[in-house]
Amino acid sequence: MSKSFQNLKFEFLDNIELFSSEDETEYFPFHVHDYFCISLICKGTELLQTPDGDHYATSGLISITQADEVHKNSSVDTSPYSYKTFYVNPDVLKYYNNGKKIQRLQRVIDDRALYTGFNYLSLGGENRLQDFQKALKRLTAYDEKEEEKQAIPSFSFIDELAGTIPYVPIKLEDLSKKFFMSKFHFAREFKKAKGISPMSYIMIKRLNNSKRMLLQGEDIQTVCYLMGFYDAAHLNTAFKRFFGITLRMIKSSNIIQDISVKGK
Protein backbone atom coordinates (compact mmCIF):
# COMPACT_ATOMS: atom_id res chain seq x y z
CA MET A 1 0.00 0.00 0.00
CA SER A 2 1.23 3.49 -0.75
CA LYS A 3 1.09 6.11 1.96
CA SER A 4 -0.01 9.69 1.46
CA PHE A 5 0.49 12.60 3.82
CA GLN A 6 -1.12 16.01 4.06
CA ASN A 7 -0.05 18.88 6.28
CA LEU A 8 -2.14 22.06 6.35
CA LYS A 9 -2.13 25.20 8.46
CA PHE A 10 -5.22 27.40 8.67
CA GLU A 11 -4.74 31.14 8.98
CA PHE A 12 -7.05 31.65 11.96
CA LEU A 13 -7.64 30.42 15.52
CA ASP A 14 -3.90 30.45 16.28
CA ASN A 15 -3.09 28.69 13.01
CA ILE A 16 -4.83 25.39 13.65
CA GLU A 17 -2.88 22.64 11.88
CA LEU A 18 -4.06 19.45 10.19
CA PHE A 19 -1.89 16.39 9.61
CA SER A 20 -3.37 13.38 7.85
CA SER A 21 -1.94 10.04 6.86
CA GLU A 22 -3.37 7.20 4.80
CA ASP A 23 -2.23 3.59 5.29
CA GLU A 24 0.21 4.55 8.05
CA THR A 25 2.69 1.87 9.10
CA GLU A 26 5.64 3.95 10.36
CA TYR A 27 5.12 5.59 13.72
CA PHE A 28 6.71 8.25 15.86
CA PRO A 29 8.27 7.17 19.18
CA PHE A 30 6.72 8.43 22.42
CA HIS A 31 6.45 12.20 22.18
CA VAL A 32 4.45 15.18 23.45
CA HIS A 33 2.55 18.19 22.04
CA ASP A 34 1.52 21.33 23.87
CA TYR A 35 -1.70 21.25 21.84
CA PHE A 36 -4.73 18.95 22.00
CA CYS A 37 -4.64 16.36 19.21
CA ILE A 38 -8.11 15.74 17.74
CA SER A 39 -7.78 12.63 15.55
CA LEU A 40 -10.44 11.30 13.19
CA ILE A 41 -9.88 7.57 12.68
CA CYS A 42 -10.74 6.97 9.03
CA LYS A 43 -9.73 3.33 8.57
CA GLY A 44 -8.67 0.53 10.88
CA THR A 45 -8.23 0.86 14.64
CA GLU A 46 -5.84 3.14 16.50
CA LEU A 47 -3.94 2.14 19.62
CA LEU A 48 -3.10 5.19 21.73
CA GLN A 49 -0.53 4.46 24.44
CA THR A 50 -0.28 6.92 27.35
CA PRO A 51 1.05 6.80 30.93
CA ASP A 52 -2.48 6.04 32.18
CA GLY A 53 -2.99 3.04 29.89
CA ASP A 54 -3.83 1.90 26.38
CA HIS A 55 -6.86 3.28 24.56
CA TYR A 56 -8.53 2.22 21.33
CA ALA A 57 -10.48 4.08 18.67
CA THR A 58 -12.10 2.33 15.73
CA SER A 59 -12.96 3.83 12.35
CA GLY A 60 -15.57 6.58 12.67
CA LEU A 61 -14.53 7.61 16.19
CA ILE A 62 -12.51 10.60 17.41
CA SER A 63 -9.35 9.89 19.42
CA ILE A 64 -8.12 12.58 21.82
CA THR A 65 -4.56 13.15 23.00
CA GLN A 66 -4.43 15.67 25.83
CA ALA A 67 -2.19 18.73 25.70
CA ASP A 68 1.28 18.06 27.20
CA GLU A 69 0.61 14.31 27.38
CA VAL A 70 3.34 11.80 26.57
CA HIS A 71 1.88 9.43 23.99
CA LYS A 72 2.37 7.13 21.04
CA ASN A 73 -0.16 6.44 18.27
CA SER A 74 -0.15 3.35 16.08
CA SER A 75 -2.36 0.78 14.43
CA VAL A 76 -3.77 -1.83 16.78
CA ASP A 77 -1.98 -4.48 14.72
CA THR A 78 0.61 -4.63 11.95
CA SER A 79 -1.88 -3.49 9.30
CA PRO A 80 -1.90 0.18 8.21
CA TYR A 81 -4.50 2.63 9.45
CA SER A 82 -5.61 6.07 8.33
CA TYR A 83 -6.32 9.21 10.36
CA LYS A 84 -6.64 12.99 10.28
CA THR A 85 -5.37 15.00 13.26
CA PHE A 86 -6.16 18.61 14.12
CA TYR A 87 -3.77 20.37 16.56
CA VAL A 88 -5.73 22.81 18.70
CA ASN A 89 -4.24 25.32 21.14
CA PRO A 90 -5.65 24.88 24.69
CA ASP A 91 -6.30 28.64 24.83
CA VAL A 92 -8.55 28.35 21.78
CA LEU A 93 -10.61 25.64 23.47
CA LYS A 94 -10.69 27.74 26.64
CA TYR A 95 -12.22 30.60 24.67
CA TYR A 96 -14.98 28.38 23.26
CA ASN A 97 -15.54 26.86 26.71
CA ASN A 98 -16.72 30.23 28.03
CA GLY A 99 -13.29 31.12 29.37
CA LYS A 100 -12.88 27.92 31.44
CA LYS A 101 -9.67 26.00 30.88
CA ILE A 102 -10.04 22.41 29.73
CA GLN A 103 -7.60 20.04 31.41
CA ARG A 104 -8.83 16.84 29.76
CA LEU A 105 -11.22 15.95 27.00
CA GLN A 106 -13.02 12.63 26.87
CA ARG A 107 -10.49 10.10 25.58
CA VAL A 108 -12.55 8.66 22.71
CA ILE A 109 -15.58 10.50 21.33
CA ASP A 110 -18.43 8.80 19.51
CA ASP A 111 -20.24 11.76 17.96
CA ARG A 112 -21.14 11.38 14.29
CA ALA A 113 -22.03 15.05 13.83
CA LEU A 114 -18.73 16.20 15.33
CA TYR A 115 -16.75 13.67 13.29
CA THR A 116 -18.50 14.76 10.11
CA GLY A 117 -17.93 18.42 10.93
CA PHE A 118 -14.18 18.03 11.41
CA ASN A 119 -13.92 15.76 8.39
CA TYR A 120 -15.66 18.39 6.25
CA LEU A 121 -13.10 20.94 7.42
CA SER A 122 -10.26 18.60 6.45
CA LEU A 123 -11.63 18.30 2.91
CA GLY A 124 -11.91 22.01 2.35
CA GLY A 125 -15.10 23.97 2.13
CA GLU A 126 -16.52 27.43 2.39
CA ASN A 127 -16.98 29.32 5.66
CA ARG A 128 -14.17 27.39 7.34
CA LEU A 129 -13.84 29.82 10.25
CA GLN A 130 -17.53 29.61 11.09
CA ASP A 131 -17.50 25.83 10.75
CA PHE A 132 -14.40 25.54 12.94
CA GLN A 133 -16.11 27.63 15.59
CA LYS A 134 -19.16 25.34 15.56
CA ALA A 135 -16.98 22.22 15.78
CA LEU A 136 -14.80 23.56 18.60
CA LYS A 137 -17.82 24.72 20.59
CA ARG A 138 -19.34 21.24 20.26
CA LEU A 139 -16.03 19.67 21.25
CA THR A 140 -15.96 21.55 24.57
CA ALA A 141 -19.04 19.57 25.64
CA TYR A 142 -16.65 16.64 26.12
CA ASP A 143 -14.65 18.39 28.84
CA GLU A 144 -14.08 15.93 31.68
CA LYS A 145 -15.05 17.87 34.77
CA GLU A 146 -13.09 17.30 37.96
CA GLU A 147 -16.07 15.73 39.69
CA GLU A 148 -16.35 13.19 36.85
CA LYS A 149 -12.78 11.92 37.24
CA GLN A 150 -12.64 8.71 39.20
CA ALA A 151 -10.21 5.86 39.59
CA ILE A 152 -10.67 3.54 36.62
CA PRO A 153 -10.49 -0.18 37.42
CA SER A 154 -8.04 -2.49 35.66
CA PHE A 155 -9.61 -4.79 33.12
CA SER A 156 -6.51 -6.82 32.26
CA PHE A 157 -8.35 -10.02 33.21
CA ILE A 158 -10.31 -9.71 29.96
CA ASP A 159 -7.14 -10.13 27.88
CA GLU A 160 -6.76 -13.66 29.17
CA LEU A 161 -10.37 -14.53 28.40
CA ALA A 162 -10.32 -12.96 24.93
CA GLY A 163 -7.04 -14.64 24.00
CA THR A 164 -8.26 -18.19 24.69
CA ILE A 165 -7.93 -20.60 21.76
CA PRO A 166 -10.36 -22.13 20.89
CA TYR A 167 -12.34 -19.00 21.63
CA VAL A 168 -15.08 -19.41 24.21
CA PRO A 169 -18.04 -17.03 23.73
CA ILE A 170 -18.14 -14.32 26.39
CA LYS A 171 -21.34 -12.58 27.43
CA LEU A 172 -21.41 -9.03 28.71
CA GLU A 173 -23.57 -10.10 31.66
CA ASP A 174 -21.00 -12.67 32.76
CA LEU A 175 -18.13 -10.19 32.50
CA SER A 176 -19.95 -7.56 34.53
CA LYS A 177 -20.55 -10.06 37.34
CA LYS A 178 -16.82 -10.76 37.59
CA PHE A 179 -16.28 -7.06 38.33
CA PHE A 180 -19.31 -6.80 40.63
CA MET A 181 -21.03 -4.26 38.41
CA SER A 182 -24.31 -4.07 36.58
CA LYS A 183 -24.09 -4.76 32.86
CA PHE A 184 -24.58 -1.12 31.91
CA HIS A 185 -22.21 0.26 34.57
CA PHE A 186 -19.52 -2.19 33.51
CA ALA A 187 -19.88 -1.25 29.82
CA ARG A 188 -19.67 2.44 30.69
CA GLU A 189 -16.59 2.07 32.91
CA PHE A 190 -14.82 -0.16 30.40
CA LYS A 191 -15.35 2.37 27.64
CA LYS A 192 -13.91 5.09 29.87
CA ALA A 193 -10.82 2.96 30.41
CA LYS A 194 -10.28 1.61 26.90
CA GLY A 195 -12.20 3.93 24.58
CA ILE A 196 -14.31 1.18 23.03
CA SER A 197 -16.95 -1.28 24.20
CA PRO A 198 -15.96 -4.56 25.89
CA MET A 199 -17.24 -6.59 22.95
CA SER A 200 -15.28 -4.49 20.40
CA TYR A 201 -12.16 -4.93 22.52
CA ILE A 202 -12.66 -8.70 22.62
CA MET A 203 -13.25 -8.74 18.86
CA ILE A 204 -9.90 -7.00 18.28
CA LYS A 205 -8.13 -9.65 20.36
CA ARG A 206 -9.89 -12.40 18.40
CA LEU A 207 -8.85 -10.81 15.11
CA ASN A 208 -5.24 -10.51 16.27
CA ASN A 209 -5.20 -14.24 16.96
CA SER A 210 -6.98 -14.97 13.67
CA LYS A 211 -4.48 -12.96 11.65
CA ARG A 212 -1.55 -14.59 13.41
CA MET A 213 -2.88 -18.05 12.56
CA LEU A 214 -3.58 -17.10 8.94
CA LEU A 215 -0.07 -15.73 8.51
CA GLN A 216 1.30 -18.96 9.94
CA GLY A 217 -0.46 -20.85 7.15
CA GLU A 218 -3.66 -22.00 8.84
CA ASP A 219 -6.65 -22.34 6.50
CA ILE A 220 -9.56 -19.95 6.79
CA GLN A 221 -12.16 -22.54 7.79
CA THR A 222 -10.06 -23.75 10.71
CA VAL A 223 -9.44 -20.17 11.89
CA CYS A 224 -13.17 -19.44 11.75
CA TYR A 225 -13.91 -22.55 13.81
CA LEU A 226 -11.23 -21.87 16.43
CA MET A 227 -11.95 -18.16 16.80
CA GLY A 228 -15.75 -18.33 16.85
CA PHE A 229 -16.65 -16.82 13.46
CA TYR A 230 -19.63 -18.21 11.55
CA ASP A 231 -17.82 -18.36 8.22
CA ALA A 232 -15.27 -16.61 6.00
CA ALA A 233 -17.71 -13.79 5.21
CA HIS A 234 -18.19 -13.06 8.92
CA LEU A 235 -14.42 -13.04 9.51
CA ASN A 236 -13.80 -10.89 6.44
CA THR A 237 -16.39 -8.31 7.54
CA ALA A 238 -14.77 -8.08 10.98
CA PHE A 239 -11.31 -7.60 9.47
CA LYS A 240 -12.56 -4.81 7.20
CA ARG A 241 -14.27 -3.00 10.06
CA PHE A 242 -11.54 -3.16 12.70
CA PHE A 243 -8.30 -3.55 10.72
CA GLY A 244 -9.22 -2.05 7.35
CA ILE A 245 -8.02 -5.15 5.51
CA THR A 246 -9.56 -8.26 3.91
CA LEU A 247 -8.88 -11.97 4.07
CA ARG A 248 -7.56 -11.85 0.52
CA MET A 249 -5.00 -9.19 1.51
CA ILE A 250 -3.81 -11.35 4.40
CA LYS A 251 -3.59 -14.58 2.46
CA SER A 252 -1.83 -12.90 -0.49
CA SER A 253 0.84 -11.30 1.72
CA ASN A 254 2.97 -14.47 1.64
CA ILE A 255 4.32 -13.66 5.09
CA ILE A 256 4.72 -16.44 7.61
CA GLN A 257 5.38 -14.83 10.97
CA ASP A 258 4.48 -14.73 14.65
CA ILE A 259 2.51 -11.67 15.76
CA SER A 260 2.35 -10.69 19.39
CA VAL A 261 -0.96 -9.21 20.52
CA LYS A 262 -0.67 -5.56 21.43
CA GLY A 263 -2.33 -4.03 24.43
CA LYS A 264 -1.55 -6.73 26.95
Secondary structure, DSSP 8 states (H G I E B T S, - for coil): ---EEEEEE-SSTTT-EEEEEEEE-----SB--SSEEEEEEEESEEEEEETTEEEEEETT-EEEE-TT--BEEEESSSS-EEEEEEEE-HHHHHHHTTT---S-B-SEE--HHHHHHHHHHHH--S-HHHHHHHHHHHHGGGB--GGG-------THHHHHHT-SS-----HHHHHHHTT--HHHHHHHHHHHHSS-HHHHHHHHHHHHHHHHHHTT--HHHHHHHHT-SSHHHHHHHHHHHTS--HHHHHTS--------TT-
